[in-house]
Amino acid sequence: MPEGPKGQKRPADVIGNAVRVMEIATGQRDEEYEEGPAKDQAAAELGRRGGKARAERMTPEQRAEAARKAAARRWASS
């Protein structure tokens, strides 16, 4: 089944999706979102600090090499 931008379930058929969009647009129905699992706040905080701490430890040459590798991977997948 297709998913919305936040992973919500959407109707798989085109007509059903068109009817749902029309009902939401005309105010006959509220758009419903299914909430995913909550993120652990401690893990989220560590994740935010991780990249910055890693960049501070790296030399400018190491950062440039990491950026080159990342760009190559992005362009390779396209």
N, CA, C and O atoms as a Tripos MOL2 file, in Angstrom:
@<TRIPOS>MOLECULE
protein
  312   311    78     0     0
PROTEIN
NO_CHARGES

@<TRIPOS>ATOM
      1 N           0.8490   -1.1730    0.0000 N.3       1 MET1
      2 CA          0.0000    0.0000    0.0000 C.3       1 MET1
      3 C           0.8930    1.2340    0.0000 C.2       1 MET1
      4 O           1.8740    1.2690    0.7430 O.2       1 MET1
      5 N           0.5890    2.2390   -0.8030 N.am      2 PRO2
      6 CA          1.3900    3.4640   -0.8430 C.3       2 PRO2
      7 C           1.4060    4.1670    0.5060 C.2       2 PRO2
      8 O           0.4760    4.0460    1.3030 O.2       2 PRO2
      9 N           2.4810    4.9020    0.7410 N.am      3 GLU3
     10 CA          2.6150    5.6210    1.9980 C.3       3 GLU3
     11 C           2.7320    7.1170    1.7360 C.2       3 GLU3
     12 O           3.2370    7.5390    0.6960 O.2       3 GLU3
     13 N           2.2570    7.9130    2.6940 N.am      4 GLY4
     14 CA          2.3660    9.3590    2.6260 C.3       4 GLY4
     15 C           3.7600    9.8110    3.0260 C.2       4 GLY4
     16 O           4.6260    8.9700    3.2660 O.2       4 GLY4
     17 N           4.0020   11.1080    3.1040 N.am      5 PRO5
     18 CA          5.3320   11.6120    3.4060 C.3       5 PRO5
     19 C           5.8370   11.2380    4.7960 C.2       5 PRO5
     20 O           7.0460   11.2210    5.0260 O.2       5 PRO5
     21 N           4.9490   10.9440    5.7100 N.am      6 LYS6
     22 CA          5.3640   10.5460    7.0510 C.3       6 LYS6
     23 C           5.1030    9.0660    7.2890 C.2       6 LYS6
     24 O           5.0460    8.6280    8.4380 O.2       6 LYS6
     25 N           4.9440    8.2870    6.2170 N.am      7 GLY7
     26 CA          4.7290    6.8540    6.3490 C.3       7 GLY7
     27 C           3.2880    6.4480    6.5840 C.2       7 GLY7
     28 O           3.0320    5.3050    6.9630 O.2       7 GLY7
     29 N           2.3310    7.3570    6.3700 N.am      8 GLN8
     30 CA          0.9290    7.0460    6.5880 C.3       8 GLN8
     31 C           0.4360    6.1270    5.4670 C.2       8 GLN8
     32 O           0.9330    6.1790    4.3420 O.2       8 GLN8
     33 N          -0.5340    5.2990    5.7890 N.am      9 LYS9
     34 CA         -1.1300    4.4150    4.7930 C.3       9 LYS9
     35 C          -2.0890    5.2110    3.9180 C.2       9 LYS9
     36 O          -2.8650    6.0200    4.4260 O.2       9 LYS9
     37 N          -2.0440    4.9940    2.6350 N.am     10 ARG10
     38 CA         -2.9290    5.6520    1.6720 C.3      10 ARG10
     39 C          -3.6410    4.5790    0.8460 C.2      10 ARG10
     40 O          -3.1380    3.4610    0.7320 O.2      10 ARG10
     41 N          -4.8060    4.8980    0.2680 N.am     11 PRO11
     42 CA         -5.4930    3.9200   -0.5830 C.3      11 PRO11
     43 C          -4.6220    3.5440   -1.7870 C.2      11 PRO11
     44 O          -3.9710    4.4020   -2.3830 O.2      11 PRO11
     45 N          -4.6190    2.2770   -2.1310 N.am     12 ALA12
     46 CA         -3.7800    1.7970   -3.2240 C.3      12 ALA12
     47 C          -4.3880    2.1030   -4.5970 C.2      12 ALA12
     48 O          -3.6500    2.2620   -5.5700 O.2      12 ALA12
     49 N          -5.7150    2.1880   -4.6940 N.am     13 ASP13
     50 CA         -6.3180    2.4140   -6.0040 C.3      13 ASP13
     51 C          -6.4680    3.9130   -6.2810 C.2      13 ASP13
     52 O          -6.6140    4.7180   -5.3610 O.2      13 ASP13
     53 N          -6.4290    4.2620   -7.5460 N.am     14 VAL14
     54 CA         -6.4470    5.6550   -7.9720 C.3      14 VAL14
     55 C          -7.7760    6.3330   -7.6410 C.2      14 VAL14
     56 O          -7.7850    7.4690   -7.1660 O.2      14 VAL14
     57 N          -8.8770    5.6650   -7.8800 N.am     15 ILE15
     58 CA        -10.1920    6.2670   -7.6410 C.3      15 ILE15
     59 C         -10.4120    6.4920   -6.1480 C.2      15 ILE15
     60 O         -10.9000    7.5490   -5.7480 O.2      15 ILE15
     61 N         -10.0600    5.5180   -5.3290 N.am     16 GLY16
     62 CA        -10.1920    5.6750   -3.8860 C.3      16 GLY16
     63 C          -9.3590    6.8270   -3.3650 C.2      16 GLY16
     64 O          -9.7970    7.5640   -2.4810 O.2      16 GLY16
     65 N          -8.1590    6.9900   -3.9070 N.am     17 ASN17
     66 CA         -7.2940    8.0990   -3.5070 C.3      17 ASN17
     67 C          -7.8900    9.4300   -3.9510 C.2      17 ASN17
     68 O          -7.8480   10.4050   -3.2010 O.2      17 ASN17
     69 N          -8.4450    9.4830   -5.1630 N.am     18 ALA18
     70 CA         -9.0510   10.7160   -5.6630 C.3      18 ALA18
     71 C         -10.2480   11.1220   -4.8010 C.2      18 ALA18
     72 O         -10.4250   12.3050   -4.5100 O.2      18 ALA18
     73 N         -11.0590   10.1620   -4.3950 N.am     19 VAL19
     74 CA        -12.2140   10.4540   -3.5440 C.3      19 VAL19
     75 C         -11.7390   10.9900   -2.1970 C.2      19 VAL19
     76 O         -12.2990   11.9580   -1.6830 O.2      19 VAL19
     77 N         -10.7140   10.3690   -1.6260 N.am     20 ARG20
     78 CA        -10.1910   10.8240   -0.3290 C.3      20 ARG20
     79 C          -9.6430   12.2510   -0.4320 C.2      20 ARG20
     80 O          -9.9050   13.0730    0.4470 O.2      20 ARG20
     81 N          -8.8930   12.5530   -1.4840 N.am     21 VAL21
     82 CA         -8.3450   13.8990   -1.6720 C.3      21 VAL21
     83 C          -9.4700   14.9130   -1.8230 C.2      21 VAL21
     84 O          -9.4000   16.0050   -1.2580 O.2      21 VAL21
     85 N         -10.5150   14.5600   -2.5860 N.am     22 MET22
     86 CA        -11.6480   15.4640   -2.7660 C.3      22 MET22
     87 C         -12.3570   15.7260   -1.4370 C.2      22 MET22
     88 O         -12.7330   16.8620   -1.1500 O.2      22 MET22
     89 N         -12.5400   14.6850   -0.6280 N.am     23 GLU23
     90 CA        -13.2070   14.8590    0.6570 C.3      23 GLU23
     91 C         -12.3790   15.7320    1.6010 C.2      23 GLU23
     92 O         -12.9340   16.5540    2.3310 O.2      23 GLU23
     93 N         -11.0740   15.5600    1.5920 N.am     24 ILE24
     94 CA        -10.1980   16.3820    2.4340 C.3      24 ILE24
     95 C         -10.2220   17.8290    1.9460 C.2      24 ILE24
     96 O         -10.2800   18.7560    2.7540 O.2      24 ILE24
     97 N         -10.1770   18.0270    0.6150 N.am     25 ALA25
     98 CA        -10.1540   19.3770    0.0530 C.3      25 ALA25
     99 C         -11.4490   20.1370    0.3190 C.2      25 ALA25
    100 O         -11.4230   21.3510    0.5230 O.2      25 ALA25
    101 N         -12.5840   19.4310    0.3200 N.am     26 THR26
    102 CA        -13.8590   20.1050    0.5350 C.3      26 THR26
    103 C         -14.2530   20.1700    2.0120 C.2      26 THR26
    104 O         -15.2970   20.7290    2.3480 O.2      26 THR26
    105 N         -13.4380   19.6110    2.8820 N.am     27 GLY27
    106 CA        -13.7010   19.6830    4.3100 C.3      27 GLY27
    107 C         -14.6640   18.6260    4.8260 C.2      27 GLY27
    108 O         -15.0880   18.6970    5.9790 O.2      27 GLY27
    109 N         -15.0170   17.6510    4.0060 N.am     28 GLN28
    110 CA        -15.9220   16.5890    4.4390 C.3      28 GLN28
    111 C         -15.2070   15.5900    5.3460 C.2      28 GLN28
    112 O         -15.8530   14.8500    6.0880 O.2      28 GLN28
    113 N         -13.8900   15.5690    5.2860 N.am     29 ARG29
    114 CA        -13.1110   14.6170    6.0660 C.3      29 ARG29
    115 C         -11.8210   15.2880    6.5180 C.2      29 ARG29
    116 O         -11.2330   16.0830    5.7850 O.2      29 ARG29
    117 N         -11.3930   14.9620    7.7210 N.am     30 ASP30
    118 CA        -10.1030   15.4450    8.2050 C.3      30 ASP30
    119 C          -9.0230   14.4810    7.7480 C.2      30 ASP30
    120 O          -9.2490   13.2760    7.6360 O.2      30 ASP30
    121 N          -7.8540   15.0270    7.4880 N.am     31 GLU31
    122 CA         -6.7430   14.1700    7.1030 C.3      31 GLU31
    123 C          -6.2110   13.4860    8.3510 C.2      31 GLU31
    124 O          -5.8770   14.1420    9.3380 O.2      31 GLU31
    125 N          -6.1340   12.1720    8.3010 N.am     32 GLU32
    126 CA         -5.7060   11.3930    9.4600 C.3      32 GLU32
    127 C          -4.2810   10.9030    9.2450 C.2      32 GLU32
    128 O          -3.9130   10.4730    8.1510 O.2      32 GLU32
    129 N          -3.4990   10.9740   10.2940 N.am     33 TYR33
    130 CA         -2.1390   10.4730   10.2660 C.3      33 TYR33
    131 C          -1.9750    9.4270   11.3520 C.2      33 TYR33
    132 O          -2.4130    9.6200   12.4860 O.2      33 TYR33
    133 N          -1.3470    8.3280   11.0010 N.am     34 GLU34
    134 CA         -1.0150    7.3250   12.0010 C.3      34 GLU34
    135 C           0.3510    7.6880   12.5560 C.2      34 GLU34
    136 O           1.2990    7.9070   11.8030 O.2      34 GLU34
    137 N           0.4450    7.7500   13.8630 N.am     35 GLU35
    138 CA          1.7070    8.0970   14.4920 C.3      35 GLU35
    139 C           2.6120    6.8760   14.5230 C.2      35 GLU35
    140 O           2.1730    5.7760   14.8590 O.2      35 GLU35
    141 N           3.8720    7.0730   14.1730 N.am     36 GLY36
    142 CA          4.8510    6.0040   14.2450 C.3      36 GLY36
    143 C           5.3830    5.8770   15.6570 C.2      36 GLY36
    144 O           4.9560    6.6060   16.5530 O.2      36 GLY36
    145 N           6.3020    4.9660   15.8610 N.am     37 PRO37
    146 CA          6.8580    4.8060   17.2070 C.3      37 PRO37
    147 C           7.6160    6.0630   17.6310 C.2      37 PRO37
    148 O           8.2960    6.6970   16.8240 O.2      37 PRO37
    149 N           7.4860    6.4090   18.9070 N.am     38 ALA38
    150 CA          8.1550    7.5970   19.4340 C.3      38 ALA38
    151 C           9.6630    7.3510   19.4950 C.2      38 ALA38
    152 O          10.1080    6.2350   19.7640 O.2      38 ALA38
    153 N          10.4380    8.4000   19.2450 N.am     39 LYS39
    154 CA         11.8930    8.2750   19.2970 C.3      39 LYS39
    155 C          12.3700    8.4580   20.7230 C.2      39 LYS39
    156 O          11.8090    9.2500   21.4800 O.2      39 LYS39
    157 N          13.3940    7.7340   21.0780 N.am     40 ASP40
    158 CA         14.0090    7.8760   22.3870 C.3      40 ASP40
    159 C          14.7410    9.2150   22.4190 C.2      40 ASP40
    160 O          15.6320    9.4500   21.6040 O.2      40 ASP40
    161 N          14.3800   10.0820   23.3400 N.am     41 GLN41
    162 CA         14.9520   11.4320   23.4030 C.3      41 GLN41
    163 C          16.4600   11.4030   23.6370 C.2      41 GLN41
    164 O          17.1830   12.2110   23.0540 O.2      41 GLN41
    165 N          16.9480   10.4920   24.4750 N.am     42 ALA42
    166 CA         18.3850   10.4130   24.7470 C.3      42 ALA42
    167 C          19.1440   10.0140   23.4880 C.2      42 ALA42
    168 O          20.2100   10.5620   23.2070 O.2      42 ALA42
    169 N          18.6050    9.0630   22.7270 N.am     43 ALA43
    170 CA         19.2570    8.6380   21.4930 C.3      43 ALA43
    171 C          19.2370    9.7570   20.4600 C.2      43 ALA43
    172 O          20.2110    9.9400   19.7300 O.2      43 ALA43
    173 N          18.1490   10.5020   20.3900 N.am     44 ALA44
    174 CA         18.0560   11.6100   19.4440 C.3      44 ALA44
    175 C          19.0900   12.6820   19.7730 C.2      44 ALA44
    176 O          19.7180   13.2350   18.8700 O.2      44 ALA44
    177 N          19.2690   12.9790   21.0630 N.am     45 GLU45
    178 CA         20.2580   13.9830   21.4750 C.3      45 GLU45
    179 C          21.6750   13.5310   21.1210 C.2      45 GLU45
    180 O          22.4740   14.3250   20.6270 O.2      45 GLU45
    181 N          21.9810   12.2770   21.3670 N.am     46 LEU46
    182 CA         23.3080   11.7660   21.0170 C.3      46 LEU46
    183 C          23.5290   11.8320   19.5050 C.2      46 LEU46
    184 O          24.6310   12.1400   19.0510 O.2      46 LEU46
    185 N          22.4920   11.5470   18.7330 N.am     47 GLY47
    186 CA         22.6120   11.6000   17.2880 C.3      47 GLY47
    187 C          22.8810   13.0080   16.7890 C.2      47 GLY47
    188 O          23.6400   13.1960   15.8370 O.2      47 GLY47
    189 N          22.2680   13.9990   17.4230 N.am     48 ARG48
    190 CA         22.5010   15.3890   17.0140 C.3      48 ARG48
    191 C          23.9280   15.8220   17.3340 C.2      48 ARG48
    192 O          24.5240   16.5890   16.5790 O.2      48 ARG48
    193 N          24.4720   15.3440   18.4290 N.am     49 ARG49
    194 CA         25.8190   15.7530   18.8170 C.3      49 ARG49
    195 C          26.8920   14.9810   18.0700 C.2      49 ARG49
    196 O          28.0160   15.4670   17.9440 O.2      49 ARG49
    197 N          26.5800   13.7930   17.5720 N.am     50 GLY50
    198 CA         27.5720   12.9000   16.9910 C.3      50 GLY50
    199 C          28.3120   13.4630   15.7970 C.2      50 GLY50
    200 O          29.5410   13.4100   15.7580 O.2      50 GLY50
    201 N          27.5940   14.0020   14.8180 N.am     51 GLY51
    202 CA         28.2350   14.5110   13.6120 C.3      51 GLY51
    203 C          29.1340   15.7020   13.8950 C.2      51 GLY51
    204 O          30.2200   15.8150   13.3270 O.2      51 GLY51
    205 N          28.6920   16.5720   14.7550 N.am     52 LYS52
    206 CA         29.4820   17.7510   15.0930 C.3      52 LYS52
    207 C          30.7670   17.3450   15.8260 C.2      52 LYS52
    208 O          31.8410   17.8700   15.5310 O.2      52 LYS52
    209 N          30.6580   16.4260   16.7650 N.am     53 ALA53
    210 CA         31.8360   15.9710   17.5190 C.3      53 ALA53
    211 C          32.8180   15.2680   16.5910 C.2      53 ALA53
    212 O          34.0290   15.4440   16.7240 O.2      53 ALA53
    213 N          32.3110   14.4770   15.6570 N.am     54 ARG54
    214 CA         33.1890   13.7750   14.7130 C.3      54 ARG54
    215 C          33.9150   14.7780   13.8270 C.2      54 ARG54
    216 O          35.1130   14.6330   13.5840 O.2      54 ARG54
    217 N          33.2030   15.7980   13.3400 N.am     55 ALA55
    218 CA         33.8240   16.8100   12.4760 C.3      55 ALA55
    219 C          34.9030   17.5890   13.2180 C.2      55 ALA55
    220 O          35.9190   17.9540   12.6280 O.2      55 ALA55
    221 N          34.6920   17.8460   14.5060 N.am     56 GLU56
    222 CA         35.6970   18.5830   15.2790 C.3      56 GLU56
    223 C          36.9770   17.7740   15.4580 C.2      56 GLU56
    224 O          38.0640   18.3450   15.5420 O.2      56 GLU56
    225 N          36.8560   16.4420   15.5170 N.am     57 ARG57
    226 CA         38.0370   15.5820   15.6900 C.3      57 ARG57
    227 C          38.8080   15.3800   14.3960 C.2      57 ARG57
    228 O          39.9960   15.0600   14.4330 O.2      57 ARG57
    229 N          38.1610   15.5580   13.2600 N.am     58 MET58
    230 CA         38.8050   15.2850   11.9690 C.3      58 MET58
    231 C          39.6820   16.4520   11.5290 C.2      58 MET58
    232 O          39.4190   17.6100   11.8550 O.2      58 MET58
    233 N          40.7320   16.1160   10.7790 N.am     59 THR59
    234 CA         41.5750   17.1510   10.1900 C.3      59 THR59
    235 C          40.8680   17.6840    8.9430 C.2      59 THR59
    236 O          39.9560   17.0330    8.4330 O.2      59 THR59
    237 N          41.2680   18.8530    8.4470 N.am     60 PRO60
    238 CA         40.6400   19.3550    7.2130 C.3      60 PRO60
    239 C          40.7720   18.3780    6.0360 C.2      60 PRO60
    240 O          39.8610   18.2740    5.2140 O.2      60 PRO60
    241 N          41.8870   17.6740    5.9550 N.am     61 GLU61
    242 CA         42.0700   16.6950    4.8690 C.3      61 GLU61
    243 C          41.0860   15.5350    5.0130 C.2      61 GLU61
    244 O          40.5260   15.0670    4.0220 O.2      61 GLU61
    245 N          40.8750   15.0720    6.2460 N.am     62 GLN62
    246 CA         39.9330   13.9840    6.4720 C.3      62 GLN62
    247 C          38.5060   14.4200    6.1520 C.2      62 GLN62
    248 O          37.7390   13.6450    5.5790 O.2      62 GLN62
    249 N          38.1410   15.6430    6.5120 N.am     63 ARG63
    250 CA         36.8010   16.1420    6.1900 C.3      63 ARG63
    251 C          36.6070   16.2400    4.6850 C.2      63 ARG63
    252 O          35.5430   15.8950    4.1710 O.2      63 ARG63
    253 N          37.6320   16.7100    3.9720 N.am     64 ALA64
    254 CA         37.5420   16.8180    2.5180 C.3      64 ALA64
    255 C          37.3810   15.4350    1.8860 C.2      64 ALA64
    256 O          36.5980   15.2680    0.9510 O.2      64 ALA64
    257 N          38.1150   14.4480    2.3900 N.am     65 GLU65
    258 CA         38.0120   13.0960    1.8610 C.3      65 GLU65
    259 C          36.6200   12.5150    2.1200 C.2      65 GLU65
    260 O          36.0380   11.8740    1.2450 O.2      65 GLU65
    261 N          36.0950   12.7390    3.3110 N.am     66 ALA66
    262 CA         34.7500   12.2640    3.6300 C.3      66 ALA66
    263 C          33.7100   12.9250    2.7170 C.2      66 ALA66
    264 O          32.7740   12.2680    2.2620 O.2      66 ALA66
    265 N          33.8760   14.2140    2.4540 N.am     67 ALA67
    266 CA         32.9510   14.9260    1.5690 C.3      67 ALA67
    267 C          33.0490   14.3970    0.1420 C.2      67 ALA67
    268 O          32.0340   14.2590   -0.5400 O.2      67 ALA67
    269 N          34.2750   14.0970   -0.3170 N.am     68 ARG68
    270 CA         34.4530   13.5310   -1.6610 C.3      68 ARG68
    271 C          33.7490   12.1850   -1.7740 C.2      68 ARG68
    272 O          33.0560   11.9210   -2.7560 O.2      68 ARG68
    273 N          33.9310   11.3300   -0.7590 N.am     69 LYS69
    274 CA         33.2890   10.0150   -0.7820 C.3      69 LYS69
    275 C          31.7690   10.1440   -0.7830 C.2      69 LYS69
    276 O          31.0800    9.4320   -1.5140 O.2      69 LYS69
    277 N          31.2480   11.0570    0.0420 N.am     70 ALA70
    278 CA         29.8010   11.2470    0.1200 C.3      70 ALA70
    279 C          29.2490   11.7290   -1.2220 C.2      70 ALA70
    280 O          28.2090   11.2520   -1.6740 O.2      70 ALA70
    281 N          29.9400   12.6650   -1.8510 N.am     71 ALA71
    282 CA         29.4790   13.1770   -3.1510 C.3      71 ALA71
    283 C          29.5120   12.0710   -4.2000 C.2      71 ALA71
    284 O          28.5930   11.9540   -5.0110 O.2      71 ALA71
    285 N          30.5650   11.2640   -4.1860 N.am     72 ALA72
    286 CA         30.6670   10.1700   -5.1570 C.3      72 ALA72
    287 C          29.5250    9.1750   -4.9650 C.2      72 ALA72
    288 O          28.9580    8.6920   -5.9450 O.2      72 ALA72
    289 N          29.1780    8.8620   -3.7070 N.am     73 ARG73
    290 CA         28.0860    7.9360   -3.4380 C.3      73 ARG73
    291 C          26.7530    8.5240   -3.8850 C.2      73 ARG73
    292 O          25.9210    7.8100   -4.4450 O.2      73 ARG73
    293 N          26.5350    9.8320   -3.6420 N.am     74 ARG74
    294 CA         25.2770   10.4660   -4.0640 C.3      74 ARG74
    295 C          25.1430   10.4200   -5.5780 C.2      74 ARG74
    296 O          24.0750   10.0820   -6.0880 O.2      74 ARG74
    297 N          26.1900   10.7470   -6.2970 N.am     75 TRP75
    298 CA         26.1240   10.7790   -7.7490 C.3      75 TRP75
    299 C          26.0600    9.3890   -8.3370 C.2      75 TRP75
    300 O          25.4730    9.2050   -9.4030 O.2      75 TRP75
    301 N          26.6470    8.4020   -7.6740 N.am     76 ALA76
    302 CA         26.6330    7.0220   -8.1830 C.3      76 ALA76
    303 C          25.2340    6.4340   -8.1300 C.2      76 ALA76
    304 O          24.8780    5.6390   -9.0000 O.2      76 ALA76
    305 N          24.4270    6.7970   -7.1400 N.am     77 SER77
    306 CA         23.0940    6.2240   -6.9970 C.3      77 SER77
    307 C          22.0800    6.8610   -7.9360 C.2      77 SER77
    308 O          21.0010    6.2990   -8.1250 O.2      77 SER77
    309 N          22.3790    7.9980   -8.5250 N.am     78 SER78
    310 CA         21.4170    8.6870   -9.3960 C.3      78 SER78
    311 C          21.3510    8.0570  -10.7570 C.2      78 SER78
    312 O          20.5920    8.5130  -11.6120 O.2      78 SER78
@<TRIPOS>BOND
     1     1     2 1
     2     2     3 1
     3     3     4 2
     4     3     5 am
     5     5     6 1
     6     6     7 1
     7     7     8 2
     8     7     9 am
     9     9    10 1
    10    10    11 1
    11    11    12 2
    12    11    13 am
    13    13    14 1
    14    14    15 1
    15    15    16 2
    16    15    17 am
    17    17    18 1
    18    18    19 1
    19    19    20 2
    20    19    21 am
    21    21    22 1
    22    22    23 1
    23    23    24 2
    24    23    25 am
    25    25    26 1
    26    26    27 1
    27    27    28 2
    28    27    29 am
    29    29    30 1
    30    30    31 1
    31    31    32 2
    32    31    33 am
    33    33    34 1
    34    34    35 1
    35    35    36 2
    36    35    37 am
    37    37    38 1
    38    38    39 1
    39    39    40 2
    40    39    41 am
    41    41    42 1
    42    42    43 1
    43    43    44 2
    44    43    45 am
    45    45    46 1
    46    46    47 1
    47    47    48 2
    48    47    49 am
    49    49    50 1
    50    50    51 1
    51    51    52 2
    52    51    53 am
    53    53    54 1
    54    54    55 1
    55    55    56 2
    56    55    57 am
    57    57    58 1
    58    58    59 1
    59    59    60 2
    60    59    61 am
    61    61    62 1
    62    62    63 1
    63    63    64 2
    64    63    65 am
    65    65    66 1
    66    66    67 1
    67    67    68 2
    68    67    69 am
    69    69    70 1
    70    70    71 1
    71    71    72 2
    72    71    73 am
    73    73    74 1
    74    74    75 1
    75    75    76 2
    76    75    77 am
    77    77    78 1
    78    78    79 1
    79    79    80 2
    80    79    81 am
    81    81    82 1
    82    82    83 1
    83    83    84 2
    84    83    85 am
    85    85    86 1
    86    86    87 1
    87    87    88 2
    88    87    89 am
    89    89    90 1
    90    90    91 1
    91    91    92 2
    92    91    93 am
    93    93    94 1
    94    94    95 1
    95    95    96 2
    96    95    97 am
    97    97    98 1
    98    98    99 1
    99    99   100 2
   100    99   101 am
   101   101   102 1
   102   102   103 1
   103   103   104 2
   104   103   105 am
   105   105   106 1
   106   106   107 1
   107   107   108 2
   108   107   109 am
   109   109   110 1
   110   110   111 1
   111   111   112 2
   112   111   113 am
   113   113   114 1
   114   114   115 1
   115   115   116 2
   116   115   117 am
   117   117   118 1
   118   118   119 1
   119   119   120 2
   120   119   121 am
   121   121   122 1
   122   122   123 1
   123   123   124 2
   124   123   125 am
   125   125   126 1
   126   126   127 1
   127   127   128 2
   128   127   129 am
   129   129   130 1
   130   130   131 1
   131   131   132 2
   132   131   133 am
   133   133   134 1
   134   134   135 1
   135   135   136 2
   136   135   137 am
   137   137   138 1
   138   138   139 1
   139   139   140 2
   140   139   141 am
   141   141   142 1
   142   142   143 1
   143   143   144 2
   144   143   145 am
   145   145   146 1
   146   146   147 1
   147   147   148 2
   148   147   149 am
   149   149   150 1
   150   150   151 1
   151   151   152 2
   152   151   153 am
   153   153   154 1
   154   154   155 1
   155   155   156 2
   156   155   157 am
   157   157   158 1
   158   158   159 1
   159   159   160 2
   160   159   161 am
   161   161   162 1
   162   162   163 1
   163   163   164 2
   164   163   165 am
   165   165   166 1
   166   166   167 1
   167   167   168 2
   168   167   169 am
   169   169   170 1
   170   170   171 1
   171   171   172 2
   172   171   173 am
   173   173   174 1
   174   174   175 1
   175   175   176 2
   176   175   177 am
   177   177   178 1
   178   178   179 1
   179   179   180 2
   180   179   181 am
   181   181   182 1
   182   182   183 1
   183   183   184 2
   184   183   185 am
   185   185   186 1
   186   186   187 1
   187   187   188 2
   188   187   189 am
   189   189   190 1
   190   190   191 1
   191   191   192 2
   192   191   193 am
   193   193   194 1
   194   194   195 1
   195   195   196 2
   196   195   197 am
   197   197   198 1
   198   198   199 1
   199   199   200 2
   200   199   201 am
   201   201   202 1
   202   202   203 1
   203   203   204 2
   204   203   205 am
   205   205   206 1
   206   206   207 1
   207   207   208 2
   208   207   209 am
   209   209   210 1
   210   210   211 1
   211   211   212 2
   212   211   213 am
   213   213   214 1
   214   214   215 1
   215   215   216 2
   216   215   217 am
   217   217   218 1
   218   218   219 1
   219   219   220 2
   220   219   221 am
   221   221   222 1
   222   222   223 1
   223   223   224 2
   224   223   225 am
   225   225   226 1
   226   226   227 1
   227   227   228 2
   228   227   229 am
   229   229   230 1
   230   230   231 1
   231   231   232 2
   232   231   233 am
   233   233   234 1
   234   234   235 1
   235   235   236 2
   236   235   237 am
   237   237   238 1
   238   238   239 1
   239   239   240 2
   240   239   241 am
   241   241   242 1
   242   242   243 1
   243   243   244 2
   244   243   245 am
   245   245   246 1
   246   246   247 1
   247   247   248 2
   248   247   249 am
   249   249   250 1
   250   250   251 1
   251   251   252 2
   252   251   253 am
   253   253   254 1
   254   254   255 1
   255   255   256 2
   256   255   257 am
   257   257   258 1
   258   258   259 1
   259   259   260 2
   260   259   261 am
   261   261   262 1
   262   262   263 1
   263   263   264 2
   264   263   265 am
   265   265   266 1
   266   266   267 1
   267   267   268 2
   268   267   269 am
   269   269   270 1
   270   270   271 1
   271   271   272 2
   272   271   273 am
   273   273   274 1
   274   274   275 1
   275   275   276 2
   276   275   277 am
   277   277   278 1
   278   278   279 1
   279   279   280 2
   280   279   281 am
   281   281   282 1
   282   282   283 1
   283   283   284 2
   284   283   285 am
   285   285   286 1
   286   286   287 1
   287   287   288 2
   288   287   289 am
   289   289   290 1
   290   290   291 1
   291   291   292 2
   292   291   293 am
   293   293   294 1
   294   294   295 1
   295   295   296 2
   296   295   297 am
   297   297   298 1
   298   298   299 1
   299   299   300 2
   300   299   301 am
   301   301   302 1
   302   302   303 1
   303   303   304 2
   304   303   305 am
   305   305   306 1
   306   306   307 1
   307   307   308 2
   308   307   309 am
   309   309   310 1
   310   310   311 1
   311   311   312 2
@<TRIPOS>SUBSTRUCTURE
     1 MET1         2 RESIDUE 1 A MET
     2 PRO2         6 RESIDUE 1 A PRO
     3 GLU3        10 RESIDUE 1 A GLU
     4 GLY4        14 RESIDUE 1 A GLY
     5 PRO5        18 RESIDUE 1 A PRO
     6 LYS6        22 RESIDUE 1 A LYS
     7 GLY7        26 RESIDUE 1 A GLY
     8 GLN8        30 RESIDUE 1 A GLN
     9 LYS9        34 RESIDUE 1 A LYS
    10 ARG10       38 RESIDUE 1 A ARG
    11 PRO11       42 RESIDUE 1 A PRO
    12 ALA12       46 RESIDUE 1 A ALA
    13 ASP13       50 RESIDUE 1 A ASP
    14 VAL14       54 RESIDUE 1 A VAL
    15 ILE15       58 RESIDUE 1 A ILE
    16 GLY16       62 RESIDUE 1 A GLY
    17 ASN17       66 RESIDUE 1 A ASN
    18 ALA18       70 RESIDUE 1 A ALA
    19 VAL19       74 RESIDUE 1 A VAL
    20 ARG20       78 RESIDUE 1 A ARG
    21 VAL21       82 RESIDUE 1 A VAL
    22 MET22       86 RESIDUE 1 A MET
    23 GLU23       90 RESIDUE 1 A GLU
    24 ILE24       94 RESIDUE 1 A ILE
    25 ALA25       98 RESIDUE 1 A ALA
    26 THR26      102 RESIDUE 1 A THR
    27 GLY27      106 RESIDUE 1 A GLY
    28 GLN28      110 RESIDUE 1 A GLN
    29 ARG29      114 RESIDUE 1 A ARG
    30 ASP30      118 RESIDUE 1 A ASP
    31 GLU31      122 RESIDUE 1 A GLU
    32 GLU32      126 RESIDUE 1 A GLU
    33 TYR33      130 RESIDUE 1 A TYR
    34 GLU34      134 RESIDUE 1 A GLU
    35 GLU35      138 RESIDUE 1 A GLU
    36 GLY36      142 RESIDUE 1 A GLY
    37 PRO37      146 RESIDUE 1 A PRO
    38 ALA38      150 RESIDUE 1 A ALA
    39 LYS39      154 RESIDUE 1 A LYS
    40 ASP40      158 RESIDUE 1 A ASP
    41 GLN41      162 RESIDUE 1 A GLN
    42 ALA42      166 RESIDUE 1 A ALA
    43 ALA43      170 RESIDUE 1 A ALA
    44 ALA44      174 RESIDUE 1 A ALA
    45 GLU45      178 RESIDUE 1 A GLU
    46 LEU46      182 RESIDUE 1 A LEU
    47 GLY47      186 RESIDUE 1 A GLY
    48 ARG48      190 RESIDUE 1 A ARG
    49 ARG49      194 RESIDUE 1 A ARG
    50 GLY50      198 RESIDUE 1 A GLY
    51 GLY51      202 RESIDUE 1 A GLY
    52 LYS52      206 RESIDUE 1 A LYS
    53 ALA53      210 RESIDUE 1 A ALA
    54 ARG54      214 RESIDUE 1 A ARG
    55 ALA55      218 RESIDUE 1 A ALA
    56 GLU56      222 RESIDUE 1 A GLU
    57 ARG57      226 RESIDUE 1 A ARG
    58 MET58      230 RESIDUE 1 A MET
    59 THR59      234 RESIDUE 1 A THR
    60 PRO60      238 RESIDUE 1 A PRO
    61 GLU61      242 RESIDUE 1 A GLU
    62 GLN62      246 RESIDUE 1 A GLN
    63 ARG63      250 RESIDUE 1 A ARG
    64 ALA64      254 RESIDUE 1 A ALA
    65 GLU65      258 RESIDUE 1 A GLU
    66 ALA66      262 RESIDUE 1 A ALA
    67 ALA67      266 RESIDUE 1 A ALA
    68 ARG68      270 RESIDUE 1 A ARG
    69 LYS69      274 RESIDUE 1 A LYS
    70 ALA70      278 RESIDUE 1 A ALA
    71 ALA71      282 RESIDUE 1 A ALA
    72 ALA72      286 RESIDUE 1 A ALA
    73 ARG73      290 RESIDUE 1 A ARG
    74 ARG74      294 RESIDUE 1 A ARG
    75 TRP75      298 RESIDUE 1 A TRP
    76 ALA76      302 RESIDUE 1 A ALA
    77 SER77      306 RESIDUE 1 A SER
    78 SER78      310 RESIDUE 1 A SER
